[in-house]
């Protein structure tokens, strides 16, 4: 059995997590929503015929009751590394805002970088950007590369940036050059996938977000043939020590191929609240509707699917 043979099983994992977190939608209980998604994901993965190892999870063993770094999942079988974000956009779900998703990346053993719970500076573009973007460039230089590659004026380049105080200068620089800056409150995996997908309205993701989410984003970007550059930015002495213990070079600009080096990469996601990438969970009488996407490097395919669960079954 190969990873690609279990695609639909993994999609079902994120579907179940999305459905469970949906019941907390708009209830201002981000922790309850995250807990529901995490428990559902762990239960589903635990029943699969795999020897799964969590390389990116909810934290260390002492901090997270389940889906922690190093946790073993499954009933035995193919060795699989798992990077999970059970509910990306906990605040989005809690406040019934667009773009919350349940997402995970998978690979053969050793195919995903183990990232500490710290920050990563990131830039993501699609395969249509022919020249290399770089975090060592200025925002102006990267904007010019994107505009030139896509043969559009800088004023038509759409860039997603997380709405954080640390991005004040980045946002100002991009706007000064005429770019259209789209601010988001949460969800840079979702945004990174949109930036890497060709023919979307989003041309780039820029800025500092979470490092674990950066590895999941890198897996999606690699499958999609896009470009991603990431630099780890520890924000505490503890996270710096953890990064160094994992062999991370804090001066290095990592590519998507280095962050997600596996030959059998798979990324799956299911919408919780409707956004530009995926529709959220909806319930109609006794039917639960979901929309998911999976991306497979091995199969060279990206597939979006809708499913209906019958509640009385």
C-alpha positions as CSV (number, residue, x, y, z in Angstrom):
1,X,0.0,0.0,0.0
2,X,1.2,3.5,-0.8
3,X,0.2,6.9,0.6
4,X,-1.8,7.7,-2.5
5,X,-4.0,4.7,-1.8
6,X,-5.2,6.3,1.4
7,X,-6.1,9.7,0.0
8,X,-9.9,9.3,0.6
9,X,-9.3,8.0,4.1
10,X,-7.2,11.1,4.9
11,X,-9.8,13.4,3.4
12,X,-12.4,11.8,5.7
13,X,-10.1,12.7,8.7
14,X,-10.3,16.4,7.9
15,X,-14.0,16.1,7.1
16,X,-14.8,14.7,10.5
17,X,-12.7,17.4,12.2
18,X,-14.5,20.1,10.3
19,X,-17.9,18.8,11.1
20,X,-17.1,18.6,14.9
21,X,-15.6,22.1,15.0
22,X,-18.6,23.4,13.0
23,X,-20.9,22.9,16.0
24,X,-18.8,25.7,17.7
25,X,-19.1,28.0,14.8
26,X,-20.0,31.6,16.0
27,X,-20.1,30.6,19.7
28,X,-16.9,32.5,20.8
29,X,-15.3,29.3,22.0
30,X,-12.1,29.0,20.1
31,X,-10.7,26.5,22.6
32,X,-13.8,24.3,22.4
33,X,-13.7,24.4,18.6
34,X,-10.0,23.5,18.4
35,X,-10.5,20.7,21.0
36,X,-13.4,19.2,19.0
37,X,-11.4,19.2,15.8
38,X,-8.3,17.8,17.4
39,X,-10.2,14.9,19.1
40,X,-12.0,14.0,15.9
41,X,-8.7,14.1,13.9
42,X,-6.9,12.0,16.5
43,X,-9.7,9.4,16.7
44,X,-9.8,9.0,12.9
45,X,-6.1,8.8,12.5
46,X,-5.9,6.3,15.3
47,X,-8.1,3.9,13.5
48,X,-6.2,3.9,10.2
49,X,-3.9,1.1,9.1
50,X,-0.7,3.2,9.3
51,X,2.3,3.8,11.6
52,X,1.8,7.5,11.9
53,X,4.1,9.9,13.6
54,X,3.2,13.5,14.4
55,X,6.0,15.8,13.3
56,X,3.9,19.0,13.7
57,X,1.1,19.0,16.1
58,X,-0.6,20.9,18.9
59,X,2.6,21.2,21.0
60,X,4.8,19.1,23.2
61,X,3.5,16.1,25.2
62,X,3.2,18.1,28.4
63,X,1.4,21.0,26.7
64,X,-1.1,19.0,24.5
65,X,-3.2,16.0,25.5
66,X,-3.2,14.7,22.0
67,X,-1.7,15.2,18.6
68,X,1.5,16.4,20.2
69,X,4.9,16.3,18.6
70,X,6.2,12.7,18.4
71,X,2.8,11.1,19.1
72,X,2.3,7.7,17.4
73,X,-1.0,7.1,15.6
74,X,-2.6,4.2,13.7
75,X,-3.0,0.5,14.1
76,X,0.2,-0.3,12.2
77,X,1.4,-0.4,8.6
78,X,3.0,2.1,6.3
79,X,5.2,4.6,8.1
80,X,3.8,8.1,7.7
81,X,4.9,11.5,9.0
82,X,1.9,13.8,9.8
83,X,1.8,17.6,10.1
84,X,-1.5,18.8,11.4
85,X,-3.4,22.0,12.1
86,X,-6.7,20.5,13.3
87,X,-8.4,23.9,13.0
88,X,-6.6,26.7,11.3
89,X,-8.4,29.9,12.2
90,X,-9.8,29.0,15.6
91,X,-10.9,32.7,16.0
92,X,-12.5,32.6,12.5
93,X,-14.6,29.6,13.6
94,X,-15.4,31.1,17.0
95,X,-16.6,34.4,15.4
96,X,-18.2,32.8,12.3
97,X,-15.8,34.5,9.9
98,X,-14.6,33.2,6.5
99,X,-11.7,30.9,5.9
100,X,-11.4,28.4,8.8
101,X,-10.2,25.0,7.7
102,X,-9.1,21.7,9.0
103,X,-5.8,20.7,7.3
104,X,-2.9,18.3,7.4
105,X,0.1,17.3,5.3
106,X,1.5,13.8,5.1
107,X,4.6,12.2,3.7
108,X,6.7,9.1,3.9
109,X,9.0,9.0,7.0
110,X,11.4,11.9,7.0
111,X,9.6,13.9,4.3
112,X,8.5,16.9,6.4
113,X,10.6,19.3,8.5
114,X,9.9,19.2,12.2
115,X,9.3,22.8,13.0
116,X,9.3,24.3,16.6
117,X,6.4,26.4,17.8
118,X,7.8,29.7,16.7
119,X,7.7,32.2,13.8
120,X,8.7,32.0,10.2
121,X,9.1,34.8,7.6
122,X,7.4,33.6,4.4
123,X,6.8,34.5,0.8
124,X,4.7,32.3,-1.5
125,X,4.0,32.7,-5.2
126,X,2.6,30.5,-7.9
127,X,4.5,28.7,-10.7
128,X,3.6,31.5,-13.0
129,X,6.2,33.7,-11.3
130,X,9.3,32.7,-13.3
131,X,12.0,34.5,-11.5
132,X,13.0,33.7,-7.9
133,X,11.6,35.8,-5.2
134,X,13.6,36.0,-2.0
135,X,13.3,37.1,1.6
136,X,16.6,38.8,1.1
137,X,15.0,41.1,-1.4
138,X,13.1,44.3,-0.4
139,X,9.3,44.2,-0.8
140,X,9.7,46.5,-3.8
141,X,12.1,44.0,-5.5
142,X,9.8,41.1,-4.9
143,X,6.8,43.1,-6.1
144,X,8.6,44.0,-9.3
145,X,9.6,40.3,-9.9
146,X,6.0,39.2,-9.5
147,X,4.6,42.0,-11.8
148,X,7.2,41.3,-14.5
149,X,6.7,37.6,-14.4
150,X,2.9,37.9,-14.7
151,X,3.1,40.7,-17.2
152,X,0.8,43.0,-15.1
153,X,1.3,46.4,-13.6
154,X,2.3,46.5,-9.9
155,X,-1.0,48.2,-9.2
156,X,-2.7,44.9,-10.2
157,X,-0.7,42.6,-7.9
158,X,-2.7,41.2,-5.0
159,X,-0.8,40.3,-1.9
160,X,-2.1,38.7,1.3
161,X,-0.5,39.9,4.5
162,X,-1.6,39.0,8.1
163,X,-2.9,42.0,9.9
164,X,-0.3,42.3,12.6
165,X,1.7,45.2,14.1
166,X,4.9,43.5,13.0
167,X,3.9,44.0,9.3
168,X,3.3,47.8,9.5
169,X,6.5,48.6,7.4
170,X,5.8,45.7,5.0
171,X,2.3,46.9,4.3
172,X,3.4,50.5,3.9
173,X,6.1,49.6,1.5
174,X,3.8,47.5,-0.7
175,X,1.1,50.1,-0.7
176,X,3.6,52.8,-1.6
177,X,4.6,50.8,-4.6
178,X,0.9,50.5,-5.6
179,X,0.2,46.9,-4.7
180,X,-3.2,45.7,-3.5
181,X,-2.7,44.5,0.0
182,X,-5.4,42.1,1.4
183,X,-5.2,41.9,5.2
184,X,-6.3,38.8,7.0
185,X,-6.7,38.2,10.7
186,X,-5.8,34.5,10.7
187,X,-5.2,31.5,8.3
188,X,-1.9,31.8,6.4
189,X,-2.0,28.1,5.3
190,X,-5.3,28.9,3.5
191,X,-3.7,32.1,2.1
192,X,-0.5,30.4,1.0
193,X,-2.5,27.7,-0.9
194,X,-4.4,30.5,-2.7
195,X,-1.2,32.3,-3.6
196,X,0.4,29.1,-4.9
197,X,-2.7,28.1,-7.0
198,X,-2.4,29.5,-10.6
199,X,-5.2,31.6,-12.0
200,X,-6.4,32.9,-8.6
201,X,-6.9,36.5,-7.7
202,X,-4.1,36.3,-5.1
203,X,-0.5,36.6,-6.4
204,X,1.5,36.3,-3.2
205,X,1.6,35.7,0.5
206,X,4.1,37.8,2.4
207,X,5.0,38.2,6.1
208,X,5.7,36.5,9.3
209,X,3.4,33.7,10.6
210,X,3.8,30.5,12.5
211,X,6.6,28.1,11.5
212,X,4.6,24.8,11.9
213,X,1.9,26.2,9.5
214,X,4.8,27.2,7.2
215,X,5.8,23.5,6.7
216,X,2.2,22.5,5.8
217,X,2.1,25.5,3.4
218,X,5.4,24.4,1.9
219,X,4.0,20.9,1.2
220,X,1.1,22.4,-0.7
221,X,3.3,24.9,-2.5
222,X,5.6,22.1,-3.7
223,X,2.8,20.0,-5.0
224,X,1.3,23.0,-6.8
225,X,4.7,23.8,-8.4
226,X,4.9,27.2,-6.8
227,X,7.7,28.9,-4.9
228,X,8.1,29.4,-1.2
229,X,10.9,30.9,0.8
230,X,10.9,30.6,4.6
231,X,13.3,31.7,7.4
232,X,12.8,30.6,11.0
233,X,12.5,33.4,13.5
234,X,12.5,32.1,17.1
235,X,10.7,34.6,19.4
236,X,12.0,33.1,22.7
237,X,15.2,31.6,24.0
238,X,13.3,28.3,24.4
239,X,12.1,28.2,20.8
240,X,15.6,29.2,19.6
241,X,17.1,26.3,21.5
242,X,14.4,23.9,20.2
243,X,15.1,25.0,16.6
244,X,18.8,24.5,17.0
245,X,18.3,21.1,18.5
246,X,16.3,20.1,15.4
247,X,19.2,21.1,13.2
248,X,17.5,24.3,11.8
249,X,19.8,27.0,10.4
250,X,18.5,30.3,11.6
251,X,20.4,32.2,8.9
252,X,19.2,30.1,6.0
253,X,16.4,30.8,3.6
254,X,14.6,27.5,3.1
255,X,12.8,26.6,0.0
256,X,9.5,24.6,-0.3
257,X,11.6,21.5,-1.4
258,X,13.7,21.7,1.7
259,X,10.8,22.2,4.1
260,X,8.8,19.5,2.5
261,X,11.2,17.1,0.8
262,X,9.1,14.0,0.7
263,X,8.5,12.1,-2.6
264,X,5.0,11.2,-1.7
265,X,3.6,14.4,-0.3
266,X,-0.1,14.8,0.3
267,X,-2.1,17.8,1.6
268,X,-5.8,17.6,2.5
269,X,-8.1,20.3,3.9
270,X,-11.8,20.7,4.6
271,X,-13.6,24.0,5.0
272,X,-15.3,24.8,8.3
273,X,-16.5,28.4,7.5
274,X,-16.8,29.4,3.8
275,X,-13.9,31.3,2.3
276,X,-12.3,31.8,-1.1
277,X,-10.6,28.4,-1.0
278,X,-13.3,26.1,0.3
279,X,-17.0,26.3,1.3
280,X,-17.7,25.6,4.9
281,X,-19.8,22.9,6.5
282,X,-23.5,23.3,6.1
283,X,-26.4,21.3,7.6
284,X,-29.6,20.9,5.7
285,X,-32.2,18.9,7.6
286,X,-30.6,15.5,8.1
287,X,-27.7,16.1,5.6
288,X,-24.2,17.5,6.5
289,X,-22.4,19.0,3.5
290,X,-18.7,19.3,3.3
291,X,-16.2,20.6,0.7
292,X,-12.6,19.4,0.7
293,X,-9.5,19.6,-1.4
294,X,-6.6,17.2,-1.7
295,X,-3.2,17.7,-3.4
296,X,-1.0,14.8,-4.3
297,X,2.6,15.0,-5.5
298,X,2.6,11.3,-6.4
299,X,-0.5,11.5,-8.5
300,X,0.3,15.0,-9.8
301,X,-3.3,16.1,-9.1
302,X,-5.4,18.6,-7.2
303,X,-8.9,17.6,-6.6
304,X,-11.8,19.5,-4.9
305,X,-14.7,17.4,-3.7
306,X,-18.1,17.8,-2.1
307,X,-19.6,15.2,0.2
308,X,-22.9,14.7,1.9
309,X,-23.1,12.8,5.2
310,X,-26.5,11.6,6.3
311,X,-27.0,12.3,10.0
312,X,-29.5,9.4,10.5
313,X,-26.9,6.9,9.4
